Amino acid sequence: SVRVPLILAGDVIDPALHGTIDSRPAMLTDIVPTICHYAGISVDPRLPGLNLTGEHKHAGAFCEFHGGGAECPQVAPAWMWRTQKYKLILYRPGTVIDDAPLKGELYDLENDPYEWYNRFDDPQFEKVRFELMCALLNHIAGAFAKGPAYGDYAGMKNIQST
């Protein structure tokens, strides 16, 4: 789910964008706002995601994983935040209700593009780890605060009328 290529094509795409490559971080949640933009449909502002051809860009890309981890069965989810320079993975071993501290992986993608060296506990990367954890938390808080609004296809109209 990370670094999956996406091709946008068609007559509705601005000709200035034809043949261009955009390496901005993107997520699956960006597909709906992008399609809505080109279909002329207003997007429910509570939905997470951005129009991929718009002026706004994500600071990084998010991914959530549920399943088995390398060290032990992971009942609790793992979260990933990836920027151009770094990739952070956080997970809690065991279950969601365990008080176990978060564990993680941190990769310096510029100097270690194949992710061989985990820098999570490296004191030289403490500031980077903290900044990425804050960015990840900020993304999760914003995305979860926005949605989902199951079955509410009217978007903000219902909120504004009350």
N, C-alpha and C positions, 0 to 999 in steps of 0.2 A: 504494500500500500504506500510505499515511499518511493519517490522518483519515478513514477509511472508516467510515460509520455502521454501528452494529450494534444490532439490536432483539432483546431477549429478551422472549418472551411465553409464556403458557401457565399452566395451573392450578398448576404446581409452583413458579412464581415467587412469592415472598413478596408478599402483597397490599400491604404497605407500600411496595413498590418499583414497583407499577403506576403508570404515568403519570409516573414520575420521569425526570430526565435526569442522567446521570453523565458528567462530562467527564474522568474519570481516563484517563491513558494506558493503552492496551490494545494487545495484539499478537495475532497469529494463534495463538501458542503458548498463549494464555489460553483458547481455545475448548475444548480437551480437558478441562482441570481444571473448567471451568464446567459442561460437560455431564455429566461424571462426578459432580460434586457433586449435581446434580439427579436423576441416575439412581440415586443411592445406591451408586455404585461408588467404592472407594478409589482414589486416584490414586497412581501410582508416584512417590515423592518425588524420583526422579532426573530427572523431566521438568521442563523449564523451563515457566514460565507460572503464572498465579494464577487462582483462581476470581474472575471479574469481579464477583460480588455479595458477595464476602467482605470481611473487614475490611482485608486487606493491599492496598496499592496500589503500583504501579511508580512510580519517581521520574521516569521518562521512557519514551519508546517507541523501539524499535530497528527498523532496517530494513537489509537487506544487498542490494546491487545488483551484478549481474555483467553487463557489456555495454559498449556504446560510451558514452564520455563526450562532453561538449561540446567539449573541446579536442583530444582524440586518442582512438584506440581504447583502451579500458581493459580490459586482460587481467586485471589485479588487481581485486579487488572494491572497492566503495565502501561505507562504513558511515555510517549516519545515527543520530543521537540527538536526540530532540525532547522538550522540556519545554513547559510552558505558556508560558514566556517566550522560549525560545531554540530554534534549530534548528542543529545542527552536522552537517556532512557532511565525512568524511575519505576521501581516496582517494590511491592511489599511481599516478602516471602510468607507463605501460609495463607491465612484467610483475611478477609476484610476487617474482622473484629479483633485480630491479634494486635498486640501493642508493639510488634516488632518494628524496629526502625526501618525506614526506607533504604533500599539498596539501589545501586545504579551503575550505569555505564556512561562514560563521557569520552567522546572521540574528537580529536583535533583533525578535521577533515582536510585541511590544507596540507598538513604535514604527515597525515596518516589516512589517505583516502580509502584504504581497504579495511580500516577499523581493526587493526591488529593490537593496538595499545590502549587499554582502558585507563583513562586519566581521572576517573571519578574520585579516587582518594588521594590523588597527587596534590600536595600543598601548593604547587605552582599554578594549579588550575582552580583553586578554591573560589576566586572571584568570578571566574567564568561560570563555574558550576552554580554559584548563587544567582548570577544574572539570568542564566538559562532556566533555573527553577522558578524564579519570579516571573519570567516570560511565559512559561508553561502554566503556572497557576493563574496568571492574568488571562490567558487564552481560555482556560477551562471555565473560570468564573464568568467571563463574558459570554461564551458559547452556551453554557448551561442556563444562564439567566435569560437568554433570548428565546429558548424554545425547548422542546417542540410544542406547538399548539395543535394537538391532535384534532382533526376534523374541523378546524376553524379556517375555512377557506376565505373568509371575509377580511382576515387580517386585522388591521387597526380599527376598522369601522366599528366593530363591536366594543372596543375600548373607548373610542371617542363618543359613542352615543350614550354611555352610562355616566 
